[in-house]
Amino acid sequence: MAADFVTHVQIRERFATLRQVGIAAESYPKYVKTAIEPHHLDVVLMTFVRAGRGQHVMGEAVHEILAPSVAVTMAGEPHSVVSDADGVDVVNVFIDPLVRPLPTLSPPLDLALAALIPLPSAPALSPTRFAQVELRDDDRFAPLLDLLVAETAQPRNVELIEALRTALLATCAHAVVERGLLPGDPPRNATDARIGAVRAWLDQHYLEQHSLGSLAERAHLERTYFSTRFSQVVGMSFSEYVIRLRIRYAAGLLQTTERTVSEISRASGFRDLSNFGRAFKRLTGVAPRQFRREARAVSGAGGDQR
Protein backbone atom coordinates (compact mmCIF):
# COMPACT_ATOMS: atom_id res chain seq x y z
CA MET A 1 0.00 0.00 0.00
CA ALA A 2 1.66 3.23 -1.08
CA ALA A 3 1.91 5.69 1.82
CA ASP A 4 1.53 8.63 -0.57
CA PHE A 5 -2.09 7.66 -1.13
CA VAL A 6 -3.08 7.19 2.50
CA THR A 7 -5.81 9.58 3.62
CA HIS A 8 -5.82 10.94 7.16
CA VAL A 9 -9.27 10.92 8.78
CA GLN A 10 -9.96 12.97 11.90
CA ILE A 11 -12.45 11.16 14.07
CA ARG A 12 -12.24 13.00 17.41
CA GLU A 13 -14.06 16.02 16.00
CA ARG A 14 -17.02 13.96 14.80
CA PHE A 15 -18.30 12.40 18.01
CA ALA A 16 -19.14 14.09 21.28
CA THR A 17 -18.99 10.79 23.18
CA LEU A 18 -15.45 10.20 21.92
CA ARG A 19 -14.34 13.51 23.37
CA GLN A 20 -16.31 13.00 26.57
CA VAL A 21 -15.89 9.30 27.34
CA GLY A 22 -13.27 8.06 24.89
CA ILE A 23 -15.55 5.86 22.78
CA ALA A 24 -17.98 6.14 19.87
CA ALA A 25 -19.55 3.72 17.42
CA GLU A 26 -21.02 3.85 13.92
CA SER A 27 -22.95 1.13 12.12
CA TYR A 28 -22.74 0.34 8.40
CA PRO A 29 -25.24 -2.49 7.84
CA LYS A 30 -24.42 -2.85 4.13
CA TYR A 31 -20.96 -1.43 3.52
CA VAL A 32 -19.82 -1.89 -0.08
CA LYS A 33 -16.28 -0.95 -1.07
CA THR A 34 -14.73 -2.94 -3.88
CA ALA A 35 -11.50 -0.92 -4.22
CA ILE A 36 -8.71 -0.40 -1.71
CA GLU A 37 -8.83 3.12 -0.27
CA PRO A 38 -6.22 3.22 2.50
CA HIS A 39 -6.70 5.70 5.31
CA HIS A 40 -5.65 6.09 8.91
CA LEU A 41 -7.36 7.61 11.91
CA ASP A 42 -6.32 9.73 14.87
CA VAL A 43 -7.74 7.16 17.33
CA VAL A 44 -7.82 3.40 17.79
CA LEU A 45 -10.33 1.64 15.51
CA MET A 46 -12.05 -1.64 16.34
CA THR A 47 -13.68 -3.00 13.18
CA PHE A 48 -16.50 -5.40 14.02
CA VAL A 49 -17.64 -7.36 10.96
CA ARG A 50 -20.95 -9.00 11.79
CA ALA A 51 -21.63 -10.61 8.41
CA GLY A 52 -20.37 -10.67 4.85
CA ARG A 53 -17.19 -11.40 2.94
CA GLY A 54 -14.21 -9.33 2.02
CA GLN A 55 -10.66 -8.42 2.91
CA HIS A 56 -9.12 -6.22 5.56
CA VAL A 57 -5.97 -4.51 4.33
CA MET A 58 -3.80 -3.52 7.31
CA GLY A 59 -0.55 -1.85 6.34
CA GLU A 60 1.02 -4.13 3.75
CA ALA A 61 -0.85 -7.25 4.91
CA VAL A 62 -4.11 -8.51 3.43
CA HIS A 63 -6.43 -10.67 5.56
CA GLU A 64 -9.56 -12.52 4.54
CA ILE A 65 -12.34 -11.30 6.79
CA LEU A 66 -13.91 -13.69 9.22
CA ALA A 67 -17.50 -12.96 10.18
CA PRO A 68 -18.28 -12.28 12.89
CA SER A 69 -14.94 -10.91 14.04
CA VAL A 70 -13.14 -7.87 15.39
CA ALA A 71 -9.90 -6.36 14.10
CA VAL A 72 -7.94 -3.53 15.69
CA THR A 73 -6.17 -0.75 13.83
CA MET A 74 -3.95 1.54 15.86
CA ALA A 75 -3.98 5.31 15.42
CA GLY A 76 -1.92 6.20 12.35
CA GLU A 77 -1.96 2.66 10.94
CA PRO A 78 -3.22 2.53 7.32
CA HIS A 79 -6.11 0.19 6.66
CA SER A 80 -8.95 -0.43 4.24
CA VAL A 81 -11.95 -2.77 4.30
CA VAL A 82 -12.79 -4.23 0.91
CA SER A 83 -16.08 -6.07 0.39
CA ASP A 84 -17.64 -8.17 -2.31
CA ALA A 85 -20.64 -6.86 -4.27
CA ASP A 86 -23.06 -7.85 -1.48
CA GLY A 87 -21.27 -5.75 1.10
CA VAL A 88 -20.42 -6.40 4.73
CA ASP A 89 -22.22 -5.56 7.95
CA VAL A 90 -19.70 -3.43 9.87
CA VAL A 91 -19.70 -1.55 13.15
CA ASN A 92 -16.76 0.79 13.69
CA VAL A 93 -15.91 1.39 17.33
CA PHE A 94 -13.50 4.26 17.99
CA ILE A 95 -11.40 4.22 21.15
CA ASP A 96 -9.36 7.13 22.46
CA PRO A 97 -7.04 6.01 25.28
CA LEU A 98 -5.93 9.61 25.76
CA VAL A 99 -9.38 10.53 27.04
CA ARG A 100 -9.94 7.32 28.99
CA PRO A 101 -7.14 4.85 29.79
CA LEU A 102 -7.99 1.27 28.88
CA PRO A 103 -9.83 -0.37 31.79
CA THR A 104 -7.96 -2.45 34.34
CA LEU A 105 -9.18 -6.03 33.89
CA SER A 106 -8.42 -9.06 36.02
CA PRO A 107 -5.98 -11.74 34.77
CA PRO A 108 -5.83 -13.13 32.14
CA LEU A 109 -8.15 -10.56 30.52
CA ASP A 110 -5.62 -7.81 31.24
CA LEU A 111 -2.97 -9.45 29.05
CA ALA A 112 -5.56 -10.31 26.41
CA LEU A 113 -6.65 -6.67 26.15
CA ALA A 114 -3.01 -5.53 26.00
CA ALA A 115 -2.40 -7.96 23.13
CA LEU A 116 -5.55 -6.86 21.32
CA ILE A 117 -4.83 -3.13 21.70
CA PRO A 118 -1.04 -2.84 22.10
CA LEU A 119 -0.55 0.83 22.87
CA PRO A 120 2.70 2.07 21.32
CA SER A 121 3.69 3.75 24.58
CA ALA A 122 3.98 0.36 26.28
CA PRO A 123 7.26 -1.18 25.05
CA ALA A 124 6.99 -4.20 27.33
CA LEU A 125 3.80 -5.40 25.68
CA SER A 126 4.10 -7.86 22.86
CA PRO A 127 2.74 -6.72 19.49
CA THR A 128 -0.63 -8.02 18.38
CA ARG A 129 -0.32 -11.69 17.53
CA PHE A 130 -3.41 -11.82 15.40
CA ALA A 131 -5.00 -9.74 12.67
CA GLN A 132 -8.53 -10.41 13.82
CA VAL A 133 -10.37 -12.26 16.54
CA GLU A 134 -13.19 -14.59 15.62
CA LEU A 135 -16.38 -13.86 17.55
CA ARG A 136 -19.29 -16.14 18.32
CA ASP A 137 -22.88 -15.58 19.30
CA ASP A 138 -22.20 -16.79 22.84
CA ASP A 139 -19.63 -13.99 23.21
CA ARG A 140 -22.72 -11.73 23.53
CA PHE A 141 -21.06 -8.81 21.78
CA ALA A 142 -23.98 -7.89 19.49
CA PRO A 143 -26.26 -6.27 22.13
CA LEU A 144 -23.33 -4.21 23.40
CA LEU A 145 -22.59 -2.94 19.89
CA ASP A 146 -26.23 -2.08 19.23
CA LEU A 147 -26.55 -0.16 22.48
CA LEU A 148 -23.24 1.64 21.96
CA VAL A 149 -24.28 2.76 18.47
CA ALA A 150 -27.55 4.08 19.89
CA GLU A 151 -25.81 5.88 22.77
CA THR A 152 -23.33 7.49 20.36
CA ALA A 153 -26.17 8.86 18.25
CA GLN A 154 -28.29 9.97 21.23
CA PRO A 155 -26.26 9.83 24.44
CA ARG A 156 -28.28 9.61 27.63
CA ASN A 157 -25.82 8.98 30.40
CA VAL A 158 -22.03 9.19 30.68
CA GLU A 159 -21.85 6.38 33.24
CA LEU A 160 -23.81 4.08 30.94
CA ILE A 161 -21.45 4.74 28.02
CA GLU A 162 -18.40 4.16 30.23
CA ALA A 163 -19.90 0.87 31.42
CA LEU A 164 -20.54 -0.16 27.81
CA ARG A 165 -16.92 0.65 26.95
CA THR A 166 -15.59 -1.56 29.72
CA ALA A 167 -18.05 -4.36 28.94
CA LEU A 168 -17.24 -4.38 25.23
CA LEU A 169 -13.47 -4.39 25.77
CA ALA A 170 -13.77 -7.11 28.41
CA THR A 171 -15.92 -9.17 26.04
CA CYS A 172 -13.30 -8.90 23.30
CA ALA A 173 -10.53 -9.78 25.74
CA HIS A 174 -12.53 -12.81 26.84
CA ALA A 175 -12.82 -13.88 23.19
CA VAL A 176 -9.03 -13.61 22.83
CA VAL A 177 -8.61 -15.97 25.78
CA GLU A 178 -11.35 -18.36 24.64
CA ARG A 179 -9.89 -18.63 21.13
CA GLY A 180 -6.54 -19.60 22.63
CA LEU A 181 -4.71 -16.61 21.19
CA LEU A 182 -2.59 -16.00 24.28
CA PRO A 183 0.46 -18.29 24.36
CA GLY A 184 0.41 -20.62 27.37
CA ASP A 185 0.38 -19.29 30.88
CA PRO A 186 0.67 -15.51 31.12
CA PRO A 187 4.26 -14.46 31.90
CA ARG A 188 4.05 -12.97 35.40
CA ASN A 189 6.56 -12.30 38.12
CA ALA A 190 6.61 -10.85 41.62
CA THR A 191 7.78 -7.42 40.42
CA ASP A 192 4.94 -7.01 37.94
CA ALA A 193 2.48 -8.15 40.59
CA ARG A 194 3.76 -5.36 42.84
CA ILE A 195 3.40 -2.86 40.01
CA GLY A 196 -0.16 -4.08 39.45
CA ALA A 197 -0.93 -3.65 43.15
CA VAL A 198 0.36 -0.05 43.11
CA ARG A 199 -1.68 0.68 39.99
CA ALA A 200 -4.81 -0.71 41.64
CA TRP A 201 -4.08 1.41 44.73
CA LEU A 202 -3.65 4.53 42.59
CA ASP A 203 -7.02 3.83 40.97
CA GLN A 204 -8.55 4.51 44.41
CA HIS A 205 -6.15 7.19 45.73
CA TYR A 206 -5.34 9.32 42.69
CA LEU A 207 -6.67 12.52 44.28
CA GLU A 208 -3.97 12.35 46.94
CA GLN A 209 -0.46 13.72 46.45
CA HIS A 210 2.16 11.10 45.59
CA SER A 211 5.88 11.00 44.98
CA LEU A 212 8.00 8.53 43.08
CA GLY A 213 9.70 7.62 46.33
CA SER A 214 6.49 6.89 48.22
CA LEU A 215 5.11 4.69 45.45
CA ALA A 216 8.41 2.83 45.03
CA GLU A 217 8.41 2.22 48.78
CA ARG A 218 4.86 0.90 48.57
CA ALA A 219 6.01 -1.53 45.86
CA HIS A 220 9.16 -2.42 47.83
CA LEU A 221 11.29 -1.52 44.82
CA GLU A 222 14.17 0.84 44.16
CA ARG A 223 12.98 4.21 42.83
CA THR A 224 14.54 4.15 39.37
CA TYR A 225 13.63 0.52 38.74
CA PHE A 226 10.06 1.11 39.92
CA SER A 227 9.72 4.10 37.58
CA THR A 228 11.06 2.17 34.59
CA ARG A 229 9.04 -0.95 35.25
CA PHE A 230 5.80 0.95 35.93
CA SER A 231 6.13 2.65 32.53
CA GLN A 232 6.75 -0.69 30.85
CA VAL A 233 3.90 -2.56 32.52
CA VAL A 234 1.27 0.20 32.48
CA GLY A 235 2.34 1.95 29.27
CA MET A 236 3.01 5.37 30.80
CA SER A 237 4.78 6.94 33.75
CA PHE A 238 3.10 6.92 37.15
CA SER A 239 2.70 10.71 37.00
CA GLU A 240 0.98 10.52 33.61
CA TYR A 241 -1.24 7.72 34.87
CA VAL A 242 -2.32 9.83 37.86
CA ILE A 243 -2.92 12.88 35.65
CA ARG A 244 -5.22 10.88 33.38
CA LEU A 245 -7.21 9.58 36.34
CA ARG A 246 -7.54 13.11 37.69
CA ILE A 247 -8.62 14.51 34.33
CA ARG A 248 -11.23 11.77 34.09
CA TYR A 249 -12.52 12.78 37.54
CA ALA A 250 -12.49 16.46 36.58
CA ALA A 251 -14.43 15.71 33.41
CA GLY A 252 -17.13 14.10 35.50
CA LEU A 253 -17.36 17.15 37.75
CA LEU A 254 -17.58 19.45 34.74
CA GLN A 255 -20.44 17.38 33.38
CA THR A 256 -22.44 16.93 36.56
CA THR A 257 -21.80 19.91 38.86
CA GLU A 258 -21.98 23.70 38.86
CA ARG A 259 -18.56 24.09 40.48
CA THR A 260 -16.19 26.54 38.84
CA VAL A 261 -13.21 25.34 36.80
CA SER A 262 -10.89 26.62 39.52
CA GLU A 263 -12.73 24.65 42.20
CA ILE A 264 -12.74 21.52 40.04
CA SER A 265 -9.02 21.90 39.40
CA ARG A 266 -8.31 21.87 43.15
CA ALA A 267 -10.78 19.07 43.85
CA SER A 268 -9.10 16.96 41.17
CA GLY A 269 -5.70 17.14 42.83
CA PHE A 270 -4.10 19.91 40.76
CA ARG A 271 -2.21 22.58 42.66
CA ASP A 272 -2.01 24.95 39.69
CA LEU A 273 -4.95 26.00 37.51
CA SER A 274 -2.79 26.55 34.42
CA ASN A 275 -1.28 23.07 34.72
CA PHE A 276 -4.79 21.66 35.00
CA GLY A 277 -5.91 23.54 31.88
CA ARG A 278 -2.93 22.38 29.84
CA ALA A 279 -3.33 18.75 30.92
CA PHE A 280 -7.06 18.81 30.28
CA LYS A 281 -6.67 20.19 26.77
CA ARG A 282 -3.82 17.82 25.95
CA LEU A 283 -5.89 14.78 26.89
CA THR A 284 -9.34 15.82 25.65
CA GLY A 285 -8.50 18.21 22.84
CA VAL A 286 -10.53 21.08 24.33
CA ALA A 287 -10.31 23.46 27.27
CA PRO A 288 -12.37 22.68 30.40
CA ARG A 289 -15.01 25.32 29.70
CA GLN A 290 -15.51 24.14 26.14
CA PHE A 291 -15.72 20.56 27.43
CA ARG A 292 -18.50 21.65 29.80
CA ARG A 293 -20.39 23.41 27.01
CA GLU A 294 -20.16 20.36 24.75
CA ALA A 295 -21.18 18.02 27.56
CA ARG A 296 -24.29 20.06 28.21
CA ALA A 297 -25.09 20.25 24.54
CA VAL A 298 -24.90 16.43 24.44
CA SER A 299 -27.14 15.99 27.45
CA GLY A 300 -29.41 18.91 26.67
CA ALA A 301 -28.90 20.17 30.18
CA GLY A 302 -28.23 23.79 29.27
CA GLY A 303 -27.79 25.99 32.32
CA ASP A 304 -24.69 27.61 33.68
CA GLN A 305 -21.63 27.16 31.46
CA ARG A 306 -18.91 28.72 33.60
KADA-V535048 format. One line per field, one symbol per residue. ss: DSSP state (H for helix, E for strand, - for the rest). psi: psi as a letter, one per 30 degrees, with the letter a starting at -180 (. if undefined). burial: + if it has 24 or more other ideal C-beta (glycine too) atoms within 12 Angstrom, else -. A space follows every 10 residues. Layout:
ss=???
psi=???
burial=???
This chain:
ss=--HHH-EEE- -HHH-HHHHH H-EEEEEEEE E-------EE E--EEEEEEE EEEEEEEE-- EEEE----EE EEE-----EE EEEEEEEEEE EEEEE----- --------HH HHHHHH---- ---------- --EE--HHH- -HHHHHHHHH HHH----HHH HHHHHHHHHH HHHHHHHH-- ---------H HHHHHHHHHH HHHHH----- -HHHHHHHH- --HHHHHHHH HHHH---HHH HHHHHHHHHH HHHHHH---- HHHHHHH--- --HHHHHHHH HHHH---HHH HHHHHHHHH- ------
psi=jkffgkkkkj eeffkefeee fgklkkkifi jkjfkkikll lglkkjjjjf lllakjjjbf kkkkkkkllk kkklkfkklk kklafflljk kkkkkjfeej lkljllkgfe eeeeeeijkf fiffkklkgk elkklleffh feeeeeeeee feeikekeee eeeeeeeeee eeeeeeeegh fkjakkjlle eeeeeeeeee eeffgfflkl leeeeeeefh lkeeeeeeee eeefglleee eeeeeeeeee eeeeeflgkl eeeeeefggk fkeeeeeeee eeffflleee eeeeefeefg ebakh.
burial=--------+- ++--++++++ ++++++++-- +-+--+-+++ ++++++++++ ++-+++++-- --+-++++++ +++++-++++ +++---++++ ++++++++++ +++++--+++ +++++++++- ++-++--+-+ +++++---+- ++-++-+++- ++--+--+-- ++-+++++++ +++++++-+- ++-------- ++-+++-++- -+---++--+ -+--++-++- +----++-++ ++++++++++ ++++++++++ +++++----- +--++--+++ -----++-++ +-++++++-- ++++++-++- ------
